[in-house]
Amino acid sequence: MPAPKRQVRGEARKRQVLEATLRLLAQKGPRAVTHRAVAEEAGTSLRATTYYFGSRDELLVEALRFYATTALARFDALAATLSLLPKQQTPPGPEDLSVAAGILADTVLSDLTADRVGLMAEYELVLETSRHPALEADYRQWQQSIEKILCVYAKALGSSDPALDARIVLATLRGLEIEALARPSSLPTRSELTTIFERLLQGMTAAERKEGLI
């Protein structure tokens, strides 16, 4: 049964407000996020904004949840490429590591180009989490979802501690993104990023190969 038109309009307006919140976060930082500023950015009334989000904290929490949904969709697309990685418990060869490194490089470049505004808003929200505990639980859940996807990568590459290696890969990925955001005039190339991830993955699997674990 289709949703009533009023409900559909309400969801569209709510999405409009959240998208405006993310744009403000990216452009001016969290201090710029007020109900009035968001309403102006969204092209809607202040009353509509306060109707859906009673407080600034609620607005930030919902913005984080909204962004997390879109970000996880991108990581789901990343997970779909796992068919390119080895499925058997055999030592990954240089070509396997190169494929995995290339996929991770493409993820960074996609984040930096396809949704740069969203990426900037993401890191503003990450910092805001330290100041607003209400964001912490949602941020942790989001992190765990991403790490679960990366954990599959680590297992496919023969990691002896895939959970830990997933965290290391994610930390590297985010570090590269922050570095690139801080240098908007010099976007890293796919080749540069692939080389970095290849070296990281080689280090992750080297100890296992040395100890005969894979």
C-alpha positions as CSV (number, residue, x, y, z in Angstrom):
1,M,0.0,0.0,0.0
2,P,1.6,3.3,-1.1
3,A,2.3,5.9,1.6
4,P,-0.1,8.9,1.8
5,K,0.9,11.9,-0.2
6,R,1.2,14.0,3.0
7,Q,3.7,11.4,4.4
8,V,5.7,11.4,1.2
9,R,5.9,15.2,1.2
10,G,6.9,15.2,4.8
11,E,9.8,12.7,4.2
12,A,10.9,14.7,1.2
13,R,11.0,17.9,3.3
14,K,12.8,16.2,6.1
15,R,15.4,15.0,3.7
16,Q,15.7,18.5,2.3
17,V,16.5,19.8,5.8
18,L,19.1,17.1,6.5
19,E,20.8,17.7,3.2
20,A,20.9,21.5,4.0
21,T,22.4,20.6,7.4
22,L,25.2,18.6,5.8
23,R,25.9,21.5,3.3
24,L,26.2,23.9,6.2
25,L,28.5,21.6,8.1
26,A,30.8,21.3,5.1
27,Q,30.8,25.0,4.2
28,K,30.9,26.7,7.6
29,G,31.3,24.0,10.3
30,P,29.1,22.9,13.1
31,R,28.7,26.4,14.8
32,A,26.8,27.5,11.7
33,V,24.1,24.9,12.2
34,T,21.1,26.5,13.8
35,H,17.4,25.9,13.0
36,R,17.2,29.3,11.3
37,A,20.3,28.9,9.2
38,V,19.3,25.4,8.1
39,A,15.8,26.6,7.2
40,E,17.3,29.3,5.1
41,E,19.7,26.9,3.4
42,A,16.9,24.4,2.8
43,G,14.6,27.1,1.4
44,T,11.9,26.1,3.9
45,S,10.3,27.7,6.9
46,L,11.8,27.9,10.4
47,R,8.6,26.3,11.7
48,A,9.0,23.3,9.4
49,T,12.6,22.8,10.6
50,T,11.7,22.9,14.2
51,Y,8.7,20.6,13.6
52,Y,10.9,17.8,12.5
53,F,13.9,18.5,14.8
54,G,13.1,19.9,18.2
55,S,16.7,20.7,19.1
56,R,20.1,21.4,17.5
57,D,21.4,18.1,19.0
58,E,18.6,16.2,17.4
59,L,19.3,17.8,14.1
60,L,22.9,16.8,14.3
61,V,22.1,13.2,15.3
62,E,19.7,12.8,12.4
63,A,22.1,14.4,10.0
64,L,24.7,11.8,11.1
65,R,22.2,9.0,10.6
66,F,21.2,10.3,7.2
67,Y,24.8,10.6,6.1
68,A,25.7,7.2,7.5
69,T,23.0,5.6,5.4
70,T,24.4,7.1,2.2
71,A,28.0,6.3,3.2
72,L,27.1,2.7,3.9
73,A,25.5,2.4,0.5
74,R,28.8,3.3,-1.0
75,F,30.6,0.7,1.1
76,D,28.0,-1.9,0.1
77,A,29.0,-1.2,-3.5
78,L,32.6,-1.7,-2.3
79,A,31.6,-5.0,-0.8
80,A,30.2,-6.1,-4.1
81,T,33.7,-6.1,-5.5
82,L,34.8,-8.8,-3.1
83,S,34.2,-11.3,-5.8
84,L,37.4,-10.1,-7.3
85,L,39.4,-11.3,-4.3
86,P,40.5,-15.0,-3.7
87,K,37.8,-17.2,-2.2
88,Q,40.1,-20.1,-1.1
89,Q,42.4,-20.2,1.9
90,T,45.5,-19.8,-0.2
91,P,48.3,-17.2,0.1
92,P,47.2,-14.1,-1.7
93,G,49.6,-13.3,-4.6
94,P,50.8,-9.8,-5.6
95,E,48.0,-9.6,-8.1
96,D,45.4,-10.2,-5.4
97,L,46.9,-7.5,-3.2
98,S,47.0,-5.2,-6.2
99,V,43.4,-5.7,-6.9
100,A,42.4,-5.1,-3.3
101,A,44.6,-2.0,-3.1
102,G,43.0,-0.6,-6.3
103,I,39.5,-1.1,-4.9
104,L,40.4,0.8,-1.8
105,A,42.1,3.6,-3.9
106,D,38.9,3.8,-5.9
107,T,36.9,4.2,-2.7
108,V,39.0,7.1,-1.5
109,L,38.7,8.8,-4.9
110,S,35.0,8.2,-5.1
111,D,34.5,9.8,-1.6
112,L,36.6,12.8,-2.7
113,T,34.9,13.4,-6.0
114,A,31.4,12.0,-6.0
115,D,30.4,13.4,-2.6
116,R,33.1,15.8,-1.4
117,V,30.5,18.0,0.4
118,G,29.2,14.9,2.2
119,L,32.8,13.8,3.1
120,M,33.6,17.2,4.6
121,A,30.4,17.1,6.6
122,E,31.3,13.6,7.8
123,Y,34.5,14.7,9.4
124,E,32.9,17.8,10.9
125,L,30.3,15.4,12.5
126,V,33.2,13.1,13.7
127,L,34.7,16.0,15.6
128,E,31.4,17.1,16.8
129,T,30.9,13.7,18.4
130,S,33.5,14.5,21.0
131,R,31.5,17.5,22.1
132,H,28.0,16.0,21.9
133,P,27.7,12.5,23.5
134,A,24.3,12.1,21.9
135,L,26.1,11.4,18.6
136,E,28.5,8.7,20.0
137,A,26.2,5.7,19.9
138,D,25.2,6.3,16.3
139,Y,28.8,7.0,15.3
140,R,29.9,3.7,16.9
141,Q,27.2,1.7,15.1
142,W,28.2,3.3,11.8
143,Q,31.9,2.5,12.4
144,Q,31.1,-1.1,13.3
145,S,29.1,-1.5,10.1
146,I,32.0,-0.2,7.9
147,E,34.6,-2.3,9.8
148,K,32.4,-5.4,9.2
149,I,32.6,-4.9,5.5
150,L,36.3,-4.3,5.6
151,C,36.7,-7.4,7.8
152,V,35.6,-9.5,4.9
153,Y,38.4,-8.0,2.8
154,A,40.9,-8.9,5.5
155,K,39.7,-12.5,5.8
156,A,39.8,-12.9,2.0
157,L,43.5,-11.8,2.1
158,G,44.3,-14.3,4.8
159,S,44.6,-11.9,7.8
160,S,45.1,-13.7,11.1
161,D,43.3,-10.8,12.9
162,P,40.8,-9.5,10.4
163,A,39.0,-7.3,12.9
164,L,42.2,-5.4,13.8
165,D,43.3,-5.2,10.2
166,A,39.9,-3.8,9.2
167,R,40.4,-1.0,11.7
168,I,43.9,-0.3,10.4
169,V,42.7,-0.1,6.8
170,L,39.8,2.2,7.8
171,A,42.2,4.5,9.7
172,T,44.5,4.6,6.7
173,L,41.6,5.3,4.3
174,R,40.4,8.1,6.5
175,G,43.8,9.6,7.0
176,L,44.3,9.8,3.2
177,E,40.9,11.4,2.8
178,I,41.6,14.1,5.5
179,E,45.0,14.7,3.9
180,A,43.4,15.2,0.5
181,L,40.7,17.5,1.9
182,A,43.4,19.6,3.4
183,R,45.1,19.9,0.0
184,P,42.2,20.6,-2.4
185,S,44.5,21.8,-5.2
186,S,46.4,18.5,-5.4
187,L,44.0,15.5,-5.5
188,P,46.0,12.2,-5.1
189,T,46.1,9.9,-8.2
190,R,44.8,6.4,-8.3
191,S,48.3,5.2,-8.8
192,E,49.6,7.0,-5.7
193,L,46.8,5.6,-3.5
194,T,47.1,2.1,-4.9
195,T,50.8,2.1,-4.0
196,I,50.0,3.1,-0.4
197,F,47.4,0.5,0.0
198,E,49.5,-2.2,-1.6
199,R,52.3,-1.5,0.9
200,L,49.8,-1.6,3.8
201,L,48.3,-4.9,2.7
202,Q,51.7,-6.4,2.0
203,G,52.6,-5.5,5.6
204,M,49.4,-7.1,6.9
205,T,50.0,-10.4,5.2
206,A,53.8,-10.6,5.5
207,A,53.8,-11.8,9.1
208,E,51.3,-14.5,8.3
209,R,53.4,-15.7,5.3
210,K,56.5,-15.7,7.4
211,E,54.9,-17.8,10.1
212,G,53.4,-20.1,7.6
213,L,49.8,-19.2,8.6
214,I,48.7,-18.6,5.0
